[in-house]
């Protein structure tokens, strides 16, 4: 059986990748991050190693010892850990961070990939085996956006692509062609909550990929928590980028959106 390596961050993305890889007859060796990766991953993969962020230099050696040459990264690491004591006091991580011009997500992940590839590993696209989770263009819910919602979607789409190009974030909230909130390090869920407090309902949320998205890392992801936050915030519509966004728990999410009258569309 072929082996594949998994560097697993938080939430469900690593779990569905591991399940899909197993269905494709791959043995999965995972490197899990303490304080981030779900313990459920242990039940799916063939072998798992738990590391702290400060043990990044062990990753390549673990995969080599397991005979793994191809690796994918799935799931986030909480952005706040960039400023944590474990990172601040670790010479290896400080050396990595000081070697890049800035601390944008793209810069950090590109540096990590270069370090891993320099050790002889091949980093594959994060959506390997996951094509069924990538929506194509069209309305995904029973309700399609109304005319005024489409106006806000295209207004927000242009803005989201610009902030994504600058590597600030990938999500914006708009209302009546006003910019309500722009995603920063806090992530999509916190952006939606913040925007809900500002807009007081009836806003549109737009999430895109970067213009030249490196599919080996930081692929846009939405799921059930995203839709729950959309509903709590009083948003009426979520627009995502077709062919480039991973939609986890799609069936449950769409049922919830339909019951709440929220439109979800891939553009």
Protein Blocks (a to p, Z undefined) as FASTA:
>chain_A
ZZddddddehjllmmmmmmmmmnopacdddddehkacfklmmmmmbdcdddfklmmmmmm
mmmmnopabdcdedjddfklmmmmklmmmmklmmmmmmpmbfcfklmmmmmmmmmmmnop
acddfkgoilmmmcceddfbfbdcdfklmmmmmmmmmmmmmmmmnomamcdcdeehiafb
dcdfkojmlmmmmmmmmnnpaiacdddddfklcfkgopacddfklmmmmmmnopabdcdd
ehiaccehklmmmmmmmmnopacddZZ
